[in-house]
Amino acid sequence: MSLGRKHLLERLPAAALLVVVVVMTTSALADGALINLEWRPESLAVDVGDPVALGLWAYTDPEELQLFRAVDLVFTWDAVHLRLDGLDETDAVELLGSGFPANDSYGLNEVVPPQDGDGYYLAWAPLGGAIEVSPDGILLTTFEFTALSLTTGALVDIAPVGGSPLLETTIWGGPDANTNVTGTLGEAWVEIVPEPTTLTLLALGGWGVLRRSRSR
C-alpha cells in the first residue's frame, strides 16, 4: 500500500473503511468468476396444448460474485413437439434490452419469434451499469412455448455455437465490459403427456374393447 493511500485510510471513519473493504472484496471475487446459464422450467411434464415456461437464469458458482453486462445466446429446441411463442419478462431482472433480434447477421431468427428450431436471444444491462450475479441467480427472461404433440422428452438447449457465420454463446461481464465470463450452459427436457380428456377417451375405448372381447 502506498504512503498516500495509507494516510487516506487512516483519515476515513470506520463506516467508510467498511465500505472500502466490501468493495475490494467484491472486486476480488469478481475477477475470476464465471456466469453460468440454465433453464428452470415451471413443470417438467405438461399436457398437449399446454403452455411450457422455461426461465432463463444466470448464476455463479458457490461463494462467487460476478457482474453481468450482456449475453449473446444461441438456443435450439425440438420444433416438432414445441412451438416457441415469445418471451415473458414477469419477475425478470430489469434490462435495457431483451429479445430476438430481427434480421440478425447469423441467419438464426428467420422470423420473430423464430420457429424452425434454432434462434438467437440478446440481452444487455442498463447503459453504464452492470447487474450483480450470485449463486442464487437472476432471472433474465422466460421463454414461452406451447406443447404440440406427445413425447417422452423434448430438448431445449443453450447451444455453444450456431448460425452462419457462426455465433458463439457469450456472456459479457466483469469490471471491464469486454470481458468474456461465460461458464456452463444448460439444457432442459420436457415431457409432453396426453391431455386428461384424451386419457379418458383412451380408457373408455379400452373398456369397450374389453367388453366386446368378453361378450364373445
N, C-alpha and C positions, 0 to 999 in steps of 0.2 A: 504494500500500500504506500502511495506517495505521501510526502510530508503534508502537502496541501490537503489531500483527501482526509488524512488523519485529523488535522486541525478542524476540518469541516464537520466530521462526525462527532468530535468532542464538543462542538457547539450546538449540536442538534438535541432537542428534547427526546425523552425516552420514546414517546409515541412515534416521532419521526424515524428514530432508529429502527423501530419495529417495522415500519413501512419499508424502509430500505432493505432490511433483512428478508422480508417476504418477497419483494420484487426480485431480489438477487437469487433467492431460492427457486422461484418460479421459472426464471430465465434458465437456470442451470438444468432444471428438469426438462425444459422445452428443447434444449439443444439437440439431443439425440433421439427424442421420442418420435414415434410414427403414429399416424392416424389410420385405423382400420375401418372398413366398411362392411356392413352386414344388413340382411333383411330381417325384420322382426314381424312375422305375419300375425294378424289378429286370430287366424284359425288355420290349422294345417289340413283340415278336411272340410269341404264345402259341398253343397248340393249343386247339381246342374242348374245354371241360370242365376246362381247367387253371385253377389259381388265378392271379389277377393282383394283384400287390402294388405299391402306389404310396405311396412315402414322402412325407409332407408335411414340407417343410423350410422353415425361416425363416433368412434370411441378409441381410447388409447389402452395400452396395456396397464396392469395394476401399478399404482403409485407413480404414474407418469402423467404429465400435462403437455398439451401442445396447442398451438394456435392454428385455427382453420381460416383460410382466406378464399379458396376456390376449389372446385373439382370439375374435371372433365371425366365423365363416366360413360363407358361403353357397356351396354347390357344386352342380354339375349333372353328370349323366353319361348316356350312351347306355344306357337301361334295356332296350332291345330286345336288345342284344348283351352287356351286362354286368349281373350281379346283385351288389348290394352285400351282403356277408356280415358286415361288422363292422370292428373295429379291432384292431391288434396293437401292443402297447407295447414289444416287444422292441427293445433298444438305443435307445429314445427317452429324451429328457431327462426328469428327474424333475419331474412336475407335480402340483399339488394335485388337479386335475380334468381329465379328457379324455374327451369322449364326445358323444353325440347327445341333447340334452335332449328328454325325452318331453313331449308335450302342450305344445309351445312356442307362444308367442303369435303366431307368424308363419305357422302352418299348413304348415310345411315338413316336419316329421317326422311323417308320418301314422302310422307305426309305427317301432319301433326294432329294427334299423336301417331307415331309410327305403328304399322300394322303387320309388317312382314316377318317379325321375329327377332329383329335386332334394332337398336336405337342408340341415340346419343343424348345424355342428360347433362346440363350445365348449370352450376350454381356458384354464386360468389357472395362473399360477406359484404356488408356496407362499406362504401368507399372510405379509405383512410382508417379502417378498423379491422379487427380480427375477432374471431369467436373462440373462446377457450373451450377445449375439448378435454374431458376427463374420462376415467374408466367407466363412469355411469353412462356416458354418451350423450349426444344431441340428435334430435330428430331433424333431418334435413327436409324431408317431404315424405308423402305416402303415395306409392304407385297403386292405381286402381285398375283392376282387371275384372272381367266377367268370365265365369266358368262356362265353357261351351259344351263339353262332352265328357263322358266318363273316362277316367284314367287313375291308375294307382300312384302316379307321380308325374306332375307337370313341372319341369325345371324352369326356374327364373334365376339367371346367373349374372353376376358382375364380372364381365369379361376383361382380361388383361389388355387385349387389343381388339380392334375391329375396324371395318370400313376400308375404303380405298381412295386415297392413300391411307395407310394405317394410322389410326388414332390410338394412343396409349392411355388407359385409365390412369389419371394422375391427380393426386391431392396436393394442392399448394398451401403452404402454411409456414409456421415458424416466424421468428423476428423479421426475417427477410422474405418479402412476398414471392421471390423467385425460388424458394426452397421446396424441393420435392420431398414430401413427408408421407408418401404412400406406404401403407402397411399391407395387411392381409385383405383379401377380397372374398366376400361370402357368396353363398348360393342358398336357395330355398326350394323345397319340393312341396307341391300342393296336391293333395289327393282330392279328386272330384268324384263324388258318390251319387247314386240315383236320388232324385228328389223324393220326398215322402209319398207323394201321390203315385209315382211310378212304382215304388216298392209295394204299395198297397195293391195296385193293379197286377203286378207280378205275382204277389201272394195269392190273389183271387184266381188268377189264371192257373196257377199251380194246383190250387184246391179243386178247380173244375176238372182238370186233367185227372187228378187223383180219384174223384168221384166217378168219372166215366170209366176208369180202369177197373174200379171195384164193381161197377154195375155189370161188367162183362163176366 
